[in-house]
């Protein structure tokens, strides 16, 4: 089997299948290909006989590789660690988004699967050459907002959920997280009209939210 060496820490995984968060054992070699996976994940999982490399469909988490001496495969979440190991930028490649690579001993070639949803590929072909960058960005933003809202409602008290929402810019209005928390056993949330308009209360002393 090809020797592997991981440099630095991999990006923190936060992957979801529509019902629950994925665990490390769900992504191990030999498990079914997770076609329902959404969210952020980079996985380098190894057993005594097999290795599986995985990157999420959106490419949120990163995974780069370079081939070293004696066919050793060096992996890293950032190219800088591979450069520090002595590789030139021209020698560094990225694992494509939504790609699963299974390396098995004695196999003539590695096994490759894609978990990029078919409808995403169809939409890409449909929009190619006709949609503006603004239209594409708006569509991506709407889908991402819906996805994050579903996660926030299902796991309202997990700090990692709050972190993911903050990174995505969802907490700038402070409504999504608050609504999710209150739906889960804390009563129904009814925001005041001034809050919906983004206005601050008189005690805040802060400017209205744009």
KAZICOR-V308726 format. One record per residue. RES is the residue in one letter. SS is DSSP state (~ for helix, > for strand, _ for the rest). OMEGA is omega in whole degrees, -180 to 180 (999 if undefined). Layout:
# KAZICOR-V308726
RES&SS&OMEGA + RES&SS&OMEGA
This chain:
# KAZICOR-V308726
X&_&-179 + X&_&178 + X&_&-180 + X&>&173 + X&>&179 + X&>&-179 + X&>&-180 + X&_&180 + X&_&174 + X&_&178 + X&_&-180 + X&_&-179 + X&_&173 + X&>&-173 + X&>&-169 + X&>&180 + X&_&-179 + X&_&180 + X&_&-178 + X&_&176 + X&>&177 + X&_&173 + X&_&-177 + X&~&-178 + X&~&178 + X&~&-175 + X&~&-176 + X&_&176 + X&_&179 + X&_&177 + X&_&179 + X&_&178 + X&_&-175 + X&_&-177 + X&_&-179 + X&_&-174 + X&_&172 + X&>&179 + X&>&-175 + X&>&177 + X&_&164 + X&>&-176 + X&>&170 + X&>&-174 + X&>&-176 + X&>&170 + X&_&-179 + X&_&-175 + X&_&-174 + X&>&177 + X&>&177 + X&>&174 + X&>&-176 + X&>&174 + X&>&-173 + X&_&-175 + X&_&180 + X&_&-178 + X&_&-180 + X&_&175 + X&_&-173 + X&_&175 + X&_&-180 + X&>&-179 + X&>&175 + X&>&-179 + X&>&-179 + X&_&179 + X&~&-179 + X&~&177 + X&~&176 + X&_&-180 + X&>&179 + X&>&-177 + X&>&179 + X&>&177 + X&_&-179 + X&_&180 + X&~&-175 + X&~&180 + X&~&177 + X&~&176 + X&~&179 + X&~&178 + X&_&177 + X&_&-180 + X&_&173 + X&_&-179 + X&~&-179 + X&~&-179 + X&~&-174 + X&_&179 + X&>&177 + X&>&170 + X&_&-177 + X&_&178 + X&_&179 + X&_&-175 + X&>&173 + X&>&-180 + X&>&178 + X&>&179 + X&>&-178 + X&>&180 + X&_&178 + X&_&180 + X&_&-179 + X&_&180 + X&_&178 + X&_&179 + X&>&-176 + X&>&176 + X&>&177 + X&>&176 + X&_&172 + X&_&-177 + X&_&-178 + X&~&-178 + X&~&176 + X&~&180 + X&~&178 + X&~&179 + X&~&179 + X&~&178 + X&~&-179 + X&~&-175 + X&~&-174 + X&_&175 + X&_&-177 + X&_&-176 + X&_&176 + X&_&178 + X&~&-180 + X&~&180 + X&~&179 + X&~&179 + X&~&179 + X&~&180 + X&~&179 + X&~&-179 + X&~&179 + X&~&179 + X&~&-179 + X&~&178 + X&~&179 + X&~&-178 + X&~&-179 + X&~&178 + X&~&179 + X&~&179 + X&~&-179 + X&~&-180 + X&~&-178 + X&~&-177 + X&_&-172 + X&_&-173 + X&_&-179 + X&_&180 + X&~&-179 + X&~&177 + X&~&179 + X&~&180 + X&~&-180 + X&~&180 + X&~&179 + X&~&179 + X&~&-179 + X&_&179 + X&_&-175 + X&~&-176 + X&~&-177 + X&~&176 + X&_&175 + X&_&-179 + X&_&-175 + X&~&-180 + X&~&-178 + X&~&179 + X&~&-179 + X&~&179 + X&~&-175 + X&~&177 + X&~&-175 + X&_&171 + X&_&-180 + X&_&178 + X&_&-179 + X&_&-178 + X&_&177 + X&_&-177 + X&_&175 + X&_&179 + X&~&-180 + X&~&178 + X&~&180 + X&~&178 + X&_&179 + X&_&-179 + X&_&177 + X&_&175 + X&_&-177 + X&_&-179 + X&_&-178 + X&_&-177 + X&_&-178 + X&_&-178 + X&_&177 + X&_&177 + X&_&-180 + X&_&999
